[in-house]
Amino acid sequence: MALSFKLTDKKMYRVWGVFSEDTFVCKDNLSIIKNICSADGIDDDSISYFELGKFDWDDLKEITETPSFFGERLVVVEAKDIVRAVDDDITHLTEICKSIQFNHLRLICPYSDAKKIKNKKFAPLLDAVKQNGLLHFVDVIDEKYLVQMIIERAEASGAKISKQVAEKIVINTGKDVGLIQNEVDKYCAAANYGEITAETVDSIGIKTVEASVFDMIGLICSDRQSKAVEKLNSLFEMKTDETAIIGALESSFVDINRCKNAVKKKIDYKTVNKDFDNRPNPYKYQKAMVYSQKFSQTNLEKILKLLLDTDIKIKSSAIDKKQIVYVTVAQIMSLVNK
């Protein structure tokens, strides 16, 4: 796995191969490679682009292996999803990586299935890239990875951000690298390139459905019911699907119930996170542990059954789905602190 989602090695290579589940990671590194090539005299006019499956291999081979009177060229080959490429295309790519002499090759290889990219089918291609150039393989973009990326991006802009606030951004935003970068740039500007605080993130940040629903539960637990309804209204204003809202409520209350049981056994929230979630998400479970104290075990079980019934009703009924969600949230409100 690469230590950074961005290339840090600025040497000139015959072959660059960037492989990642995140398309943004693959494409963002193209600008870095173009800068490396530009410093070596290869400008935009000396770059050729090809999309896998939409060109003749003989044409590509001729470009990559023929010296140009005007100097070296950069050939960019992009795959929409490399794991879906046919065997012949992978074989041809492998051969070109091995034979390229006079020009430079850059492979943009996003993939949709982490297991398939590790199949024997792709091993020769990956080996050929490593032997003849630089392989930048961003295997997994997890929360820890994103937190570090946020801190580094903020610092590069002259701003400061704590690890806790960076974790909050990841929880709110999800794992979309491009979206997170845009959010961090926005927070830097809002903080006037000083300290990015949790308040800054709360005031102008976007949130996933899961994060917004979790905030709504927090408002319910703190007896701020009108604010909770406002949060629900904002989700509807953003055209959020009713099924997604109920699904997020179900997921959150499952975690809250787990924390309720953990408290009885004197197990801390970090252990619950480790036992039930493969993502490091202590903020969420710390809050879930607090929320669990606002409901009796009996009422938590009632809520879980209520959400299951509501999920079925929304998916199978023609009646107003939005109204069903409002009623369900009102029923949850009636069970807090009881």
ZIPE-V408936 format. One record per residue. N is the residue number from 1. SS is DSSP state (h for helix, s for strand, l for the rest). PSI is psi in degrees with one decimal (* if undefined). BURIAL is b if it has 24 or more other ideal C-beta (glycine too) atoms within 12 Angstrom, else e. Layout:
# ZIPE-V408936
n->N ss->SS psi->PSI burial->BURIAL
n->N ss->SS psi->PSI burial->BURIAL
This chain:
# ZIPE-V408936
n->1 ss->l psi->140.4 burial->e
n->2 ss->l psi->146.7 burial->b
n->3 ss->l psi->-24.9 burial->e
n->4 ss->l psi->153.2 burial->b
n->5 ss->l psi->-11.6 burial->b
n->6 ss->l psi->144.6 burial->b
n->7 ss->l psi->131.6 burial->b
n->8 ss->l psi->-18.5 burial->e
n->9 ss->l psi->113.5 burial->e
n->10 ss->l psi->22.7 burial->e
n->11 ss->l psi->161.2 burial->e
n->12 ss->l psi->125.1 burial->e
n->13 ss->l psi->158.6 burial->b
n->14 ss->l psi->-37.1 burial->b
n->15 ss->s psi->133.4 burial->b
n->16 ss->s psi->131.6 burial->b
n->17 ss->s psi->118.7 burial->b
n->18 ss->s psi->117.5 burial->b
n->19 ss->s psi->127.8 burial->b
n->20 ss->s psi->152.7 burial->b
n->21 ss->l psi->-22.0 burial->b
n->22 ss->l psi->116.5 burial->b
n->23 ss->h psi->-35.3 burial->b
n->24 ss->h psi->-40.5 burial->b
n->25 ss->h psi->-45.0 burial->b
n->26 ss->h psi->-48.1 burial->b
n->27 ss->h psi->-33.4 burial->b
n->28 ss->h psi->-32.2 burial->b
n->29 ss->h psi->-16.3 burial->b
n->30 ss->h psi->-39.8 burial->b
n->31 ss->h psi->-35.4 burial->e
n->32 ss->h psi->-44.4 burial->b
n->33 ss->h psi->-39.1 burial->b
n->34 ss->h psi->-37.0 burial->b
n->35 ss->h psi->-39.0 burial->e
n->36 ss->h psi->-45.0 burial->b
n->37 ss->h psi->-38.6 burial->b
n->38 ss->h psi->-40.1 burial->e
n->39 ss->h psi->-20.2 burial->e
n->40 ss->l psi->11.4 burial->e
n->41 ss->l psi->6.9 burial->e
n->42 ss->l psi->106.6 burial->b
n->43 ss->l psi->-176.8 burial->e
n->44 ss->h psi->-31.8 burial->e
n->45 ss->h psi->-13.9 burial->e
n->46 ss->h psi->22.0 burial->b
n->47 ss->s psi->130.2 burial->b
n->48 ss->s psi->139.8 burial->b
n->49 ss->s psi->137.0 burial->e
n->50 ss->s psi->140.5 burial->b
n->51 ss->s psi->127.0 burial->e
n->52 ss->l psi->129.1 burial->b
n->53 ss->l psi->-3.8 burial->e
n->54 ss->l psi->30.2 burial->e
n->55 ss->l psi->167.3 burial->b
n->56 ss->l psi->127.9 burial->e
n->57 ss->h psi->-30.6 burial->b
n->58 ss->h psi->-37.3 burial->e
n->59 ss->h psi->-44.3 burial->e
n->60 ss->h psi->-42.1 burial->b
n->61 ss->h psi->-38.9 burial->b
n->62 ss->h psi->-41.1 burial->e
n->63 ss->h psi->-42.9 burial->b
n->64 ss->h psi->-25.1 burial->b
n->65 ss->h psi->-0.4 burial->b
n->66 ss->l psi->124.2 burial->e
n->67 ss->l psi->142.9 burial->e
n->68 ss->l psi->143.6 burial->e
n->69 ss->l psi->-28.7 burial->e
n->70 ss->l psi->6.2 burial->e
n->71 ss->l psi->-176.9 burial->e
n->72 ss->l psi->155.6 burial->b
n->73 ss->l psi->159.8 burial->b
n->74 ss->s psi->125.0 burial->b
n->75 ss->s psi->121.6 burial->b
n->76 ss->s psi->121.5 burial->b
n->77 ss->s psi->121.6 burial->b
n->78 ss->s psi->134.9 burial->b
n->79 ss->s psi->137.0 burial->b
n->80 ss->l psi->-42.0 burial->e
n->81 ss->l psi->104.3 burial->b
n->82 ss->h psi->-28.2 burial->b
n->83 ss->h psi->-15.0 burial->b
n->84 ss->h psi->-0.2 burial->e
n->85 ss->l psi->145.0 burial->b
n->86 ss->l psi->158.9 burial->e
n->87 ss->h psi->-40.2 burial->e
n->88 ss->h psi->-38.9 burial->e
n->89 ss->h psi->-40.8 burial->b
n->90 ss->h psi->-39.9 burial->b
n->91 ss->h psi->-45.5 burial->e
n->92 ss->h psi->-43.6 burial->b
n->93 ss->h psi->-42.9 burial->b
n->94 ss->h psi->-44.5 burial->b
n->95 ss->h psi->-40.9 burial->e
n->96 ss->h psi->-38.9 burial->b
n->97 ss->h psi->-34.1 burial->b
n->98 ss->h psi->-32.4 burial->b
n->99 ss->h psi->-13.3 burial->e
n->100 ss->l psi->132.8 burial->b
n->101 ss->l psi->-45.1 burial->e
n->102 ss->l psi->-14.0 burial->e
n->103 ss->l psi->-167.3 burial->b
n->104 ss->s psi->144.3 burial->b
n->105 ss->s psi->134.4 burial->b
n->106 ss->s psi->119.2 burial->b
n->107 ss->s psi->125.1 burial->b
n->108 ss->s psi->108.1 burial->b
n->109 ss->s psi->75.5 burial->b
n->110 ss->s psi->150.6 burial->b
n->111 ss->l psi->148.8 burial->b
n->112 ss->l psi->-11.8 burial->e
n->113 ss->l psi->109.3 burial->e
n->114 ss->l psi->-28.4 burial->e
n->115 ss->l psi->-41.4 burial->e
n->116 ss->h psi->-34.0 burial->e
n->117 ss->h psi->-16.7 burial->b
n->118 ss->h psi->5.2 burial->e
n->119 ss->l psi->159.4 burial->e
n->120 ss->h psi->-26.2 burial->e
n->121 ss->h psi->-36.3 burial->b
n->122 ss->h psi->-8.9 burial->b
n->123 ss->h psi->-45.1 burial->e
n->124 ss->h psi->-37.8 burial->e
n->125 ss->h psi->-47.7 burial->b
n->126 ss->h psi->-41.1 burial->b
n->127 ss->h psi->-40.4 burial->e
n->128 ss->h psi->-39.3 burial->b
n->129 ss->h psi->-46.4 burial->b
n->130 ss->h psi->-40.0 burial->e
n->131 ss->h psi->-27.1 burial->e
n->132 ss->h psi->5.9 burial->b
n->133 ss->s psi->-136.0 burial->b
n->134 ss->s psi->123.4 burial->b
n->135 ss->s psi->120.1 burial->b
n->136 ss->s psi->99.0 burial->b
n->137 ss->s psi->103.3 burial->b
n->138 ss->s psi->94.5 burial->b
n->139 ss->l psi->-56.3 burial->e
n->140 ss->l psi->129.4 burial->b
n->141 ss->l psi->93.6 burial->b
n->142 ss->l psi->-178.7 burial->b
n->143 ss->h psi->-39.5 burial->b
n->144 ss->h psi->-42.4 burial->e
n->145 ss->h psi->-45.6 burial->b
n->146 ss->h psi->-37.9 burial->b
n->147 ss->h psi->-45.8 burial->b
n->148 ss->h psi->-38.3 burial->b
n->149 ss->h psi->-42.2 burial->b
n->150 ss->h psi->-45.9 burial->b
n->151 ss->h psi->-45.6 burial->b
n->152 ss->h psi->-39.4 burial->b
n->153 ss->h psi->-40.6 burial->b
n->154 ss->h psi->-44.9 burial->b
n->155 ss->h psi->-35.5 burial->e
n->156 ss->h psi->-24.6 burial->e
n->157 ss->l psi->-2.6 burial->b
n->158 ss->l psi->4.4 burial->e
n->159 ss->l psi->169.7 burial->b
n->160 ss->s psi->147.0 burial->b
n->161 ss->s psi->138.0 burial->b
n->162 ss->l psi->162.8 burial->e
n->163 ss->h psi->-38.5 burial->b
n->164 ss->h psi->-42.0 burial->e
n->165 ss->h psi->-37.0 burial->b
n->166 ss->h psi->-40.6 burial->b
n->167 ss->h psi->-38.3 burial->b
n->168 ss->h psi->-39.6 burial->b
n->169 ss->h psi->-42.5 burial->b
n->170 ss->h psi->-44.0 burial->b
n->171 ss->h psi->-41.0 burial->b
n->172 ss->h psi->-37.7 burial->b
n->173 ss->h psi->-29.8 burial->b
n->174 ss->l psi->-159.2 burial->b
n->175 ss->l psi->15.7 burial->b
n->176 ss->l psi->109.1 burial->e
n->177 ss->h psi->-46.5 burial->b
n->178 ss->h psi->-43.2 burial->b
n->179 ss->h psi->-42.5 burial->b
n->180 ss->h psi->-42.8 burial->b
n->181 ss->h psi->-43.4 burial->b
n->182 ss->h psi->-40.4 burial->e
n->183 ss->h psi->-44.0 burial->b
n->184 ss->h psi->-42.9 burial->b
n->185 ss->h psi->-38.7 burial->b
n->186 ss->h psi->-42.6 burial->b
n->187 ss->h psi->-38.0 burial->b
n->188 ss->h psi->-45.4 burial->b
n->189 ss->h psi->-42.1 burial->e
n->190 ss->h psi->-32.0 burial->b
n->191 ss->l psi->7.3 burial->b
n->192 ss->l psi->35.3 burial->e
n->193 ss->l psi->32.9 burial->e
n->194 ss->l psi->-130.0 burial->e
n->195 ss->s psi->123.4 burial->e
n->196 ss->s psi->116.3 burial->b
n->197 ss->l psi->168.9 burial->b
n->198 ss->h psi->-33.9 burial->b
n->199 ss->h psi->-38.4 burial->e
n->200 ss->h psi->-46.1 burial->b
n->201 ss->h psi->-42.8 burial->b
n->202 ss->h psi->-34.5 burial->e
n->203 ss->h psi->-33.5 burial->e
n->204 ss->h psi->-1.0 burial->e
n->205 ss->l psi->152.6 burial->b
n->206 ss->l psi->163.0 burial->b
n->207 ss->l psi->149.6 burial->b
n->208 ss->l psi->165.6 burial->b
n->209 ss->h psi->-42.6 burial->b
n->210 ss->h psi->-45.4 burial->b
n->211 ss->h psi->-40.1 burial->b
n->212 ss->h psi->-42.7 burial->b
n->213 ss->h psi->-38.7 burial->b
n->214 ss->h psi->-39.2 burial->b
n->215 ss->h psi->-39.3 burial->b
n->216 ss->h psi->-40.8 burial->b
n->217 ss->h psi->-39.1 burial->b
n->218 ss->h psi->-39.4 burial->b
n->219 ss->h psi->-39.9 burial->b
n->220 ss->h psi->-44.0 burial->b
n->221 ss->h psi->-26.2 burial->b
n->222 ss->l psi->14.5 burial->e
n->223 ss->l psi->36.5 burial->e
n->224 ss->l psi->65.1 burial->e
n->225 ss->h psi->-39.0 burial->e
n->226 ss->h psi->-38.0 burial->e
n->227 ss->h psi->-35.3 burial->e
n->228 ss->h psi->-40.7 burial->b
n->229 ss->h psi->-38.7 burial->e
n->230 ss->h psi->-41.1 burial->e
n->231 ss->h psi->-42.1 burial->b
n->232 ss->h psi->-41.9 burial->b
n->233 ss->h psi->-39.1 burial->e
n->234 ss->h psi->-34.1 burial->e
n->235 ss->h psi->-41.5 burial->b
n->236 ss->h psi->-36.8 burial->b
n->237 ss->h psi->-28.7 burial->e
n->238 ss->l psi->12.6 burial->e
n->239 ss->l psi->31.8 burial->e
n->240 ss->l psi->132.9 burial->b
n->241 ss->l psi->137.8 burial->e
n->242 ss->h psi->-37.7 burial->b
n->243 ss->h psi->-37.9 burial->b
n->244 ss->h psi->-38.4 burial->b
n->245 ss->h psi->-46.7 burial->b
n->246 ss->h psi->-39.1 burial->b
n->247 ss->h psi->-41.0 burial->b
n->248 ss->h psi->-37.3 burial->b
n->249 ss->h psi->-44.1 burial->b
n->250 ss->h psi->-49.2 burial->b
n->251 ss->h psi->-43.6 burial->b
n->252 ss->h psi->-42.9 burial->b
n->253 ss->h psi->-25.0 burial->b
n->254 ss->h psi->-44.3 burial->b
n->255 ss->h psi->-40.6 burial->b
n->256 ss->h psi->-40.6 burial->b
n->257 ss->h psi->-39.9 burial->b
n->258 ss->h psi->-41.6 burial->b
n->259 ss->h psi->-34.6 burial->b
n->260 ss->h psi->-44.9 burial->b
n->261 ss->h psi->-33.1 burial->e
n->262 ss->h psi->-37.4 burial->b
n->263 ss->h psi->-41.1 burial->b
n->264 ss->h psi->-33.4 burial->e
n->265 ss->l psi->8.3 burial->e
n->266 ss->l psi->41.3 burial->e
n->267 ss->l psi->134.5 burial->e
n->268 ss->l psi->168.1 burial->e
n->269 ss->h psi->-30.7 burial->b
n->270 ss->h psi->-37.3 burial->e
n->271 ss->h psi->-38.7 burial->e
n->272 ss->h psi->-45.3 burial->b
n->273 ss->h psi->-47.7 burial->b
n->274 ss->h psi->-37.5 burial->e
n->275 ss->h psi->-32.0 burial->e
n->276 ss->h psi->-2.8 burial->b
n->277 ss->l psi->129.2 burial->b
n->278 ss->l psi->4.3 burial->e
n->279 ss->l psi->139.0 burial->b
n->280 ss->l psi->106.1 burial->e
n->281 ss->l psi->54.9 burial->b
n->282 ss->h psi->-32.6 burial->b
n->283 ss->h psi->-46.9 burial->b
n->284 ss->h psi->-45.7 burial->b
n->285 ss->h psi->-28.5 burial->b
n->286 ss->h psi->-43.5 burial->b
n->287 ss->h psi->-41.0 burial->b
n->288 ss->h psi->-34.7 burial->b
n->289 ss->h psi->-40.3 burial->b
n->290 ss->h psi->-45.7 burial->e
n->291 ss->h psi->-32.5 burial->b
n->292 ss->h psi->-25.5 burial->b
n->293 ss->l psi->-8.3 burial->e
n->294 ss->l psi->-5.4 burial->b
n->295 ss->l psi->142.5 burial->b
n->296 ss->l psi->161.0 burial->e
n->297 ss->h psi->-39.9 burial->e
n->298 ss->h psi->-44.7 burial->e
n->299 ss->h psi->-33.0 burial->b
n->300 ss->h psi->-40.4 burial->b
n->301 ss->h psi->-37.5 burial->e
n->302 ss->h psi->-42.0 burial->e
n->303 ss->h psi->-42.9 burial->b
n->304 ss->h psi->-40.8 burial->b
n->305 ss->h psi->-40.5 burial->e
n->306 ss->h psi->-44.6 burial->b
n->307 ss->h psi->-37.3 burial->b
n->308 ss->h psi->-46.0 burial->e
n->309 ss->h psi->-39.6 burial->e
n->310 ss->h psi->-40.8 burial->b
n->311 ss->h psi->-45.5 burial->b
n->312 ss->h psi->-42.2 burial->e
n->313 ss->h psi->-43.0 burial->e
n->314 ss->h psi->-38.5 burial->b
n->315 ss->h psi->-16.4 burial->e
n->316 ss->h psi->-1.6 burial->e
n->317 ss->l psi->151.9 burial->e
n->318 ss->l psi->-2.2 burial->e
n->319 ss->l psi->171.8 burial->e
n->320 ss->l psi->108.4 burial->e
n->321 ss->h psi->-36.7 burial->b
n->322 ss->h psi->-40.7 burial->e
n->323 ss->h psi->-36.3 burial->e
n->324 ss->h psi->-41.2 burial->b
n->325 ss->h psi->-43.4 burial->b
n->326 ss->h psi->-44.8 burial->e
n->327 ss->h psi->-42.1 burial->e
n->328 ss->h psi->-44.9 burial->b
n->329 ss->h psi->-39.2 burial->b
n->330 ss->h psi->-39.3 burial->e
n->331 ss->h psi->-37.9 burial->e
n->332 ss->h psi->-41.4 burial->b
n->333 ss->h psi->-35.4 burial->b
n->334 ss->h psi->-14.0 burial->e
n->335 ss->l psi->-2.4 burial->b
n->336 ss->l psi->143.8 burial->b
n->337 ss->l psi->32.8 burial->e
n->338 ss->l psi->* burial->e
